[in-house]
Amino acid sequence: MNNDLNRDGKRIQELMQKIEALPDIGAREMLHECVRSLLALYGGGLGRILQLVNNMGAEGGKVRDVLLRDKLVRGLLLIHGLHPVSLEARLLEALGKIRPYLQSHGGNVELLGLQDDVARLRLQGTCKSCPSSAVTLELAVRQVIEEACPDLAGFEVEGVTPAAEQAAPGPCLATA
C-alpha cells in the first residue's frame, strides 16, 4: 500500500510539473481550477463521511478511531483541514509515546509551546547534556512526531547544547 501511495504521489507531482510547463496560460489555469474542484469535491465527501460517523454514537467513535489510525485517511483529513484532533493534542500524544523510552534512559521531553505550527520542546534530565541528545531527538522523537503530526512546520529544542550537537554518539540514549 505504501508503494502505491508513493507511486501515486510521485505521479501527481510529475503531472503538476507538466501542467506548470504548459505554454498556454489559459490551459494551466483551467487545469488548476479542475484540481481545486476535485479537491473540494473529495474534501466535501470526507467531511460528510466524518459527519455520518460522528452521528453513529459509540459505534461511530470506534470507526472514527480506526480511520484516524490509518495513515492514508489521516493524511487526507489533514490535507483537507478535517482532522478532528488538534495538532497540539496529536503532538502531546506522540510525546507520550516516546516518553517511556526517554525516561528509561534518565531523560524526558516536554512541550513548552506551540506557535505558528512550530513546537518548542525541552529535553530534560540526564539526557539534556548527553552527547547523544541530538542523535536521540533526530532518531526517536522526530520519527514519532512526524508520523503523528505531518502538518507540524518544525520544532525547536531547548536543552541540547551546541557541544552536544557536535559530539559523536555517546552511551546515553543512542544505545537503546
Accessible surface in RSA format (square Angstrom, percent):
REM  Atomic radii and reference values for relative SASA: ProtOr
REM  Chains: A
REM  Algorithm: Lee & Richards
REM  Probe-radius: 1.40
REM  Slices: 20
REM RES _ NUM      All-atoms   Total-Side   Main-Chain    Non-polar    All polar
REM                ABS   REL    ABS   REL    ABS   REL    ABS   REL    ABS   REL
RES MET A   1   141.18  73.1  96.97  64.2  44.22 105.3  64.88  55.2  76.30 101.1
RES ASN A   2    86.66  59.8  83.35  80.5   3.31   8.0  24.16  58.1  62.50  60.4
RES ASN A   3   120.86  83.3 115.50 111.6   5.36  12.9  28.43  68.4  92.43  89.3
RES ASP A   4    67.71  47.4  67.68  67.4   0.03   0.1  13.16  31.0  54.55  54.4
RES LEU A   5    51.42  28.6  43.88  31.4   7.53  18.9  44.21  31.0   7.21  19.4
RES ASN A   6    88.36  60.9  81.93  79.2   6.43  15.5  19.26  46.3  69.10  66.8
RES ARG A   7   145.21  61.0 140.29  71.5   4.92  11.7  73.23 100.1  71.98  43.6
RES ASP A   8    67.18  47.1  65.58  65.3   1.60   3.8  21.94  51.6  45.24  45.1
RES GLY A   9    31.77  39.2   0.00   N/A  31.77  39.2  29.98  82.3   1.79   4.0
RES LYS A  10   132.43  64.6 130.82  80.3   1.61   3.8  75.24  67.7  57.19  60.9
RES ARG A  11   110.95  46.6 109.77  56.0   1.18   2.8  46.09  63.0  64.87  39.3
RES ILE A  12   107.04  60.9 106.55  79.4   0.49   1.2 106.96  77.0   0.07   0.2
RES GLN A  13   118.38  66.2 115.04  84.1   3.34   7.9  33.16  70.6  85.22  64.6
RES GLU A  14    83.20  47.8  81.40  61.6   1.80   4.3  30.00  58.0  53.20  43.4
RES LEU A  15    72.91  40.6  72.60  51.9   0.32   0.8  72.60  51.0   0.32   0.8
RES MET A  16    55.20  28.6  55.11  36.5   0.09   0.2  48.52  41.3   6.67   8.8
RES GLN A  17   127.31  71.2 119.58  87.4   7.74  18.4  43.00  91.5  84.31  63.9
RES LYS A  18   126.63  61.8 121.16  74.3   5.47  13.0  83.61  75.3  43.02  45.8
RES ILE A  19    22.63  12.9  22.17  16.5   0.46   1.1  22.57  16.3   0.06   0.2
RES GLU A  20    94.49  54.2  79.09  59.8  15.40  36.7  44.47  86.0  50.02  40.8
RES ALA A  21    81.06  74.5  49.18  75.9  31.88  72.5  60.68  85.4  20.38  54.0
RES LEU A  22    59.84  33.3  58.26  41.7   1.58   4.0  59.03  41.5   0.81   2.2
RES PRO A  23   125.96  91.8  95.97  87.5  29.99 109.0 105.99  87.5  19.97 124.1
RES ASP A  24    83.79  58.7  75.40  75.0   8.39  19.8  30.53  71.9  53.26  53.1
RES ILE A  25   104.22  59.3 100.95  75.2   3.28   7.9 100.95  72.7   3.28   8.9
RES GLY A  26    41.10  50.7   0.00   N/A  41.10  50.7  32.64  89.6   8.46  18.9
RES ALA A  27    28.54  26.2  25.53  39.4   3.02   6.9  26.47  37.3   2.07   5.5
RES ARG A  28    57.51  24.1  57.51  29.3   0.00   0.0   3.35   4.6  54.16  32.8
RES GLU A  29   108.29  62.2 104.71  79.2   3.58   8.5  41.57  80.4  66.72  54.5
RES MET A  30   136.47  70.7 129.42  85.6   7.05  16.8  94.13  80.0  42.34  56.1
RES LEU A  31    67.90  37.8  67.75  48.5   0.15   0.4  67.78  47.6   0.11   0.3
RES HIS A  32    48.71  26.6  47.35  32.9   1.36   3.5  29.30  30.2  19.41  22.6
RES GLU A  33    90.38  51.9  90.38  68.4   0.00   0.0  43.05  83.3  47.33  38.6
RES CYS A  34    62.78  47.5  56.26  62.7   6.52  15.3  16.39  41.5  46.38  50.0
RES VAL A  35    48.81  32.1  48.55  44.0   0.26   0.6  48.81  42.4   0.00   0.0
RES ARG A  36   134.58  56.5 128.41  65.5   6.17  14.7  69.56  95.1  65.02  39.4
RES SER A  37    56.73  47.9  46.06  61.5  10.67  24.6  36.36  77.4  20.37  28.5
RES LEU A  38    84.02  46.8  83.18  59.5   0.84   2.1  83.88  58.9   0.14   0.4
RES LEU A  39    83.87  46.7  83.36  59.6   0.52   1.3  83.75  58.8   0.13   0.3
RES ALA A  40    70.95  65.2  50.48  77.9  20.47  46.6  62.23  87.6   8.72  23.1
RES LEU A  41   121.69  67.8 111.23  79.6  10.47  26.3 118.41  83.2   3.28   8.8
RES TYR A  42   134.03  62.6 131.46  74.8   2.57   6.7  89.76  67.5  44.27  54.6
RES GLY A  43     9.66  11.9   0.00   N/A   9.66  11.9   7.90  21.7   1.77   4.0
RES GLY A  44    46.79  57.7   0.00   N/A  46.79  57.7  37.56 103.1   9.23  20.7
RES GLY A  45    34.97  43.1   0.00   N/A  34.97  43.1  32.44  89.0   2.53   5.7
RES LEU A  46    31.09  17.3  29.84  21.4   1.24   3.1  29.84  21.0   1.24   3.3
RES GLY A  47    21.45  26.5   0.00   N/A  21.45  26.5  15.59  42.8   5.86  13.1
RES ARG A  48   122.79  51.6 118.48  60.4   4.31  10.3  50.86  69.5  71.93  43.6
RES ILE A  49    85.78  48.8  85.14  63.4   0.64   1.6  85.74  61.7   0.05   0.1
RES LEU A  50    16.10   9.0  16.10  11.5   0.00   0.0  16.10  11.3   0.00   0.0
RES GLN A  51    93.52  52.3  88.01  64.3   5.51  13.1  24.37  51.9  69.15  52.4
RES LEU A  52    84.29  46.9  82.37  58.9   1.92   4.8  82.42  57.9   1.88   5.1
RES VAL A  53    11.14   7.3  11.14  10.1   0.00   0.0  11.14   9.7   0.00   0.0
RES ASN A  54    85.45  58.9  61.70  59.6  23.75  57.2  25.69  61.8  59.76  57.8
RES ASN A  55   111.22  76.7  75.28  72.7  35.94  86.5  29.01  69.8  82.21  79.5
RES MET A  56   104.79  54.3  78.04  51.7  26.75  63.7  71.46  60.8  33.34  44.2
RES GLY A  57    47.53  58.6   0.00   N/A  47.53  58.6  40.43 111.0   7.10  15.9
RES ALA A  58    86.29  79.3  62.02  95.7  24.27  55.2  73.65 103.7  12.63  33.5
RES GLU A  59   101.39  58.2 100.57  76.1   0.82   2.0  47.12  91.1  54.27  44.3
RES GLY A  60     0.21   0.3   0.00   N/A   0.21   0.3   0.21   0.6   0.00   0.0
RES GLY A  61    31.68  39.1   0.00   N/A  31.68  39.1  30.84  84.6   0.84   1.9
RES LYS A  62   127.61  62.3 124.04  76.1   3.57   8.5  83.88  75.5  43.73  46.6
RES VAL A  63    60.11  39.6  57.75  52.3   2.36   5.7  60.07  52.2   0.04   0.1
RES ARG A  64    69.55  29.2  69.55  35.5   0.00   0.0   2.16   3.0  67.39  40.8
RES ASP A  65    67.10  47.0  64.94  64.6   2.17   5.1  11.51  27.1  55.60  55.4
RES VAL A  66    88.97  58.5  86.80  78.6   2.17   5.2  87.02  75.6   1.95   5.3
RES LEU A  67    43.57  24.3  43.40  31.1   0.16   0.4  43.57  30.6   0.00   0.0
RES LEU A  68    20.96  11.7  16.94  12.1   4.01  10.1  17.04  12.0   3.91  10.5
RES ARG A  69   164.88  69.2 142.92  72.9  21.96  52.3  74.64 102.0  90.24  54.7
RES ASP A  70    52.11  36.5  44.42  44.2   7.69  18.2  16.11  37.9  36.00  35.9
RES LYS A  71   130.78  63.8 122.56  75.2   8.22  19.6  74.86  67.4  55.92  59.6
RES LEU A  72    60.99  34.0  56.37  40.3   4.63  11.6  59.65  41.9   1.35   3.6
RES VAL A  73    32.60  21.5  32.60  29.5   0.00   0.0  32.60  28.3   0.00   0.0
RES ARG A  74    30.66  12.9  30.66  15.6   0.00   0.0   7.29  10.0  23.37  14.2
RES GLY A  75    24.71  30.5   0.00   N/A  24.71  30.5  23.91  65.6   0.80   1.8
RES LEU A  76    63.71  35.5  62.96  45.0   0.76   1.9  62.96  44.2   0.76   2.0
RES LEU A  77     2.08   1.2   2.08   1.5   0.00   0.0   2.08   1.5   0.00   0.0
RES LEU A  78    31.91  17.8  14.20  10.2  17.71  44.5  15.20  10.7  16.71  45.0
RES ILE A  79   123.48  70.3  89.44  66.6  34.04  82.0  97.88  70.5  25.60  69.5
RES HIS A  80    42.05  23.0  15.84  11.0  26.22  67.1   9.01   9.3  33.04  38.4
RES GLY A  81    68.59  84.6   0.00   N/A  68.59  84.6  37.02 101.6  31.57  70.7
RES LEU A  82    52.51  29.2  42.32  30.3  10.19  25.6  46.69  32.8   5.82  15.7
RES HIS A  83    29.02  15.9   8.03   5.6  20.98  53.7   6.98   7.2  22.04  25.6
RES PRO A  84    60.99  44.5  20.40  18.6  40.59 147.6  31.19  25.8  29.80 185.2
RES VAL A  85    38.19  25.1  33.13  30.0   5.07  12.2  36.57  31.8   1.62   4.4
RES SER A  86    68.25  57.7  51.78  69.1  16.47  37.9  54.41 115.9  13.84  19.4
RES LEU A  87    22.24  12.4  16.86  12.1   5.38  13.5  16.86  11.8   5.38  14.5
RES GLU A  88    86.65  49.7  85.54  64.7   1.11   2.6  14.08  27.2  72.57  59.3
RES ALA A  89    45.37  41.7  35.19  54.3  10.18  23.2  40.17  56.6   5.20  13.8
RES ARG A  90    16.44   6.9  15.70   8.0   0.75   1.8  11.16  15.3   5.28   3.2
RES LEU A  91     0.00   0.0   0.00   0.0   0.00   0.0   0.00   0.0   0.00   0.0
RES LEU A  92    86.27  48.0  79.92  57.2   6.35  16.0  80.31  56.4   5.95  16.0
RES GLU A  93   103.15  59.2  91.53  69.2  11.62  27.7  40.82  79.0  62.33  50.9
RES ALA A  94     0.33   0.3   0.00   0.0   0.33   0.7   0.33   0.5   0.00   0.0
RES LEU A  95     0.00   0.0   0.00   0.0   0.00   0.0   0.00   0.0   0.00   0.0
RES GLY A  96    33.19  40.9   0.00   N/A  33.19  40.9  21.90  60.1  11.29  25.3
RES LYS A  97   137.10  66.9 109.06  66.9  28.03  66.7  71.18  64.1  65.92  70.2
RES ILE A  98    15.00   8.5  14.82  11.0   0.18   0.4  15.00  10.8   0.00   0.0
RES ARG A  99    64.26  27.0  64.26  32.8   0.00   0.0  23.97  32.8  40.29  24.4
RES PRO A 100    83.33  60.7  74.72  68.1   8.61  31.3  78.00  64.4   5.33  33.1
RES TYR A 101    67.99  31.7  59.91  34.1   8.08  21.0  53.02  39.8  14.97  18.4
RES LEU A 102     0.40   0.2   0.40   0.3   0.00   0.0   0.40   0.3   0.00   0.0
RES GLN A 103    93.84  52.5  76.77  56.1  17.07  40.6  26.03  55.4  67.81  51.4
RES SER A 104    85.65  72.4  42.99  57.4  42.66  98.3  50.33 107.2  35.32  49.5
RES HIS A 105    47.76  26.1  31.50  21.9  16.26  41.6  26.43  27.2  21.33  24.8
RES GLY A 106    41.46  51.1   0.00   N/A  41.46  51.1  32.45  89.0   9.01  20.2
RES GLY A 107     4.33   5.3   0.00   N/A   4.33   5.3   1.29   3.5   3.04   6.8
RES ASN A 108    38.11  26.3  37.63  36.4   0.48   1.2   7.92  19.1  30.18  29.2
RES VAL A 109     0.64   0.4   0.10   0.1   0.55   1.3   0.10   0.1   0.55   1.5
RES GLU A 110    60.87  34.9  59.66  45.1   1.21   2.9  22.11  42.8  38.75  31.6
RES LEU A 111    28.83  16.1   7.45   5.3  21.38  53.8   7.45   5.2  21.38  57.5
RES LEU A 112    46.74  26.0  13.50   9.7  33.23  83.5  17.30  12.2  29.43  79.2
RES GLY A 113    22.72  28.0   0.00   N/A  22.72  28.0  22.71  62.3   0.00   0.0
RES LEU A 114    54.38  30.3  19.45  13.9  34.92  87.8  19.51  13.7  34.87  93.8
RES GLN A 115   138.82  77.6 130.91  95.7   7.91  18.8  43.12  91.8  95.70  72.6
RES ASP A 116   125.79  88.1  95.55  95.1  30.24  71.5  39.71  93.5  86.07  85.8
RES ASP A 117    71.83  50.3  69.77  69.4   2.06   4.9   3.79   8.9  68.03  67.9
RES VAL A 118    44.62  29.4  42.70  38.7   1.92   4.6  42.70  37.1   1.92   5.2
RES ALA A 119     0.00   0.0   0.00   0.0   0.00   0.0   0.00   0.0   0.00   0.0
RES ARG A 120   104.08  43.7 104.08  53.1   0.00   0.0  35.97  49.2  68.10  41.3
RES LEU A 121     0.19   0.1   0.08   0.1   0.11   0.3   0.08   0.1   0.11   0.3
RES ARG A 122    86.73  36.4  86.73  44.2   0.00   0.0  19.57  26.7  67.16  40.7
RES LEU A 123     0.44   0.2   0.35   0.3   0.08   0.2   0.35   0.2   0.08   0.2
RES GLN A 124    53.03  29.7  51.78  37.8   1.24   3.0  18.63  39.7  34.40  26.1
RES GLY A 125    43.23  53.3   0.00   N/A  43.23  53.3  33.09  90.8  10.14  22.7
RES THR A 126    97.08  69.0  82.46  83.6  14.63  34.9  86.54 116.2  10.54  15.9
RES CYS A 127     0.41   0.3   0.41   0.5   0.00   0.0   0.41   1.0   0.00   0.0
RES LYS A 128   106.43  51.9 106.26  65.2   0.18   0.4  49.30  44.4  57.13  60.9
RES SER A 129    79.29  67.0  62.49  83.4  16.80  38.7  35.01  74.6  44.28  62.0
RES CYS A 130     9.60   7.3   4.40   4.9   5.20  12.2   8.31  21.0   1.30   1.4
RES PRO A 131    50.67  36.9  49.89  45.5   0.78   2.9  50.07  41.3   0.60   3.7
RES SER A 132     0.00   0.0   0.00   0.0   0.00   0.0   0.00   0.0   0.00   0.0
RES SER A 133     0.00   0.0   0.00   0.0   0.00   0.0   0.00   0.0   0.00   0.0
RES ALA A 134    26.26  24.1  21.65  33.4   4.61  10.5  23.36  32.9   2.90   7.7
RES VAL A 135    38.97  25.6  36.73  33.3   2.23   5.4  38.91  33.8   0.06   0.2
RES THR A 136     3.96   2.8   0.25   0.3   3.70   8.8   3.91   5.3   0.05   0.1
RES LEU A 137    15.19   8.5  15.19  10.9   0.00   0.0  15.19  10.7   0.00   0.0
RES GLU A 138    88.11  50.6  81.66  61.8   6.45  15.4  37.33  72.2  50.78  41.5
RES LEU A 139   117.85  65.6 108.29  77.5   9.55  24.0 111.01  78.0   6.84  18.4
RES ALA A 140    18.73  17.2  10.62  16.4   8.12  18.5  18.18  25.6   0.55   1.5
RES VAL A 141     0.00   0.0   0.00   0.0   0.00   0.0   0.00   0.0   0.00   0.0
RES ARG A 142    80.75  33.9  80.75  41.2   0.00   0.0  18.44  25.2  62.31  37.8
RES GLN A 143   119.19  66.6 114.41  83.6   4.78  11.4  34.22  72.8  84.97  64.4
RES VAL A 144    35.86  23.6  31.10  28.2   4.76  11.5  34.83  30.3   1.04   2.8
RES ILE A 145     1.76   1.0   1.76   1.3   0.00   0.0   1.76   1.3   0.00   0.0
RES GLU A 146    91.68  52.6  85.12  64.4   6.56  15.6  35.24  68.2  56.44  46.1
RES GLU A 147   105.41  60.5  94.81  71.7  10.61  25.3  27.74  53.6  77.68  63.4
RES ALA A 148    21.69  19.9  16.16  24.9   5.54  12.6  21.43  30.2   0.27   0.7
RES CYS A 149     2.19   1.7   0.00   0.0   2.19   5.1   0.00   0.0   2.19   2.4
RES PRO A 150    80.10  58.4  47.27  43.1  32.83 119.3  53.51  44.2  26.59 165.2
RES ASP A 151    59.13  41.4  36.95  36.8  22.18  52.5  35.16  82.8  23.96  23.9
RES LEU A 152    22.10  12.3   4.12   2.9  17.98  45.2   4.12   2.9  17.98  48.4
RES ALA A 153    76.49  70.3  32.93  50.8  43.57  99.1  43.24  60.9  33.25  88.1
RES GLY A 154    25.89  31.9   0.00   N/A  25.89  31.9  25.89  71.0   0.00   0.0
RES PHE A 155    34.30  17.2   6.88   4.3  27.43  71.4   6.97   4.2  27.34  78.2
RES GLU A 156   100.33  57.6  94.27  71.3   6.06  14.4  43.80  84.7  56.54  46.2
RES VAL A 157    39.78  26.2  10.74   9.7  29.04  70.0  11.11   9.7  28.67  77.8
RES GLU A 158    74.95  43.0  69.90  52.9   5.05  12.0  40.82  79.0  34.13  27.9
RES GLY A 159    27.23  33.6   0.00   N/A  27.23  33.6  15.68  43.0  11.55  25.9
RES VAL A 160    17.62  11.6   2.87   2.6  14.75  35.5   3.18   2.8  14.44  39.2
RES THR A 161    63.81  45.4  61.23  62.1   2.58   6.1  58.36  78.4   5.45   8.2
RES PRO A 162   105.03  76.5 104.68  95.4   0.36   1.3 105.03  86.7   0.01   0.0
RES ALA A 163    77.58  71.3  63.17  97.5  14.41  32.8  71.41 100.6   6.16  16.3
RES ALA A 164     6.25   5.7   1.47   2.3   4.78  10.9   5.18   7.3   1.07   2.8
RES GLU A 165    91.93  52.8  69.75  52.8  22.18  52.8  13.60  26.3  78.33  64.0
RES GLN A 166   154.61  86.5 123.17  90.0  31.45  74.9  46.79  99.6 107.83  81.8
RES ALA A 167    42.01  38.6  23.47  36.2  18.54  42.2  34.12  48.0   7.89  20.9
RES ALA A 168    78.05  71.8  60.97  94.1  17.08  38.8  66.47  93.6  11.58  30.7
RES PRO A 169    84.88  61.9  61.85  56.4  23.03  83.7  61.85  51.1  23.03 143.2
RES GLY A 170    16.64  20.5   0.00   N/A  16.64  20.5  13.52  37.1   3.12   7.0
RES PRO A 171   114.34  83.3 100.40  91.5  13.94  50.7 103.09  85.1  11.25  69.9
RES CYS A 172    26.67  20.2  15.56  17.4  11.11  26.1  18.17  46.0   8.49   9.2
RES LEU A 173     0.16   0.1   0.00   0.0   0.16   0.4   0.00   0.0   0.16   0.4
RES ALA A 174    44.24  40.7  10.03  15.5  34.21  77.8  16.96  23.9  27.29  72.3
RES THR A 175    91.11  64.8  57.63  58.4  33.48  79.8  54.95  73.8  36.15  54.7
RES ALA A 176    84.75  77.9  15.44  23.8  69.31 157.7  47.67  67.1  37.08  98.2
END  Absolute sums over single chains surface
CHAIN  1 A    11071.1       8989.7       2081.4       6526.4       4544.7
END  Absolute sums over all chains
TOTAL         11071.1       8989.7       2081.4       6526.4       4544.7
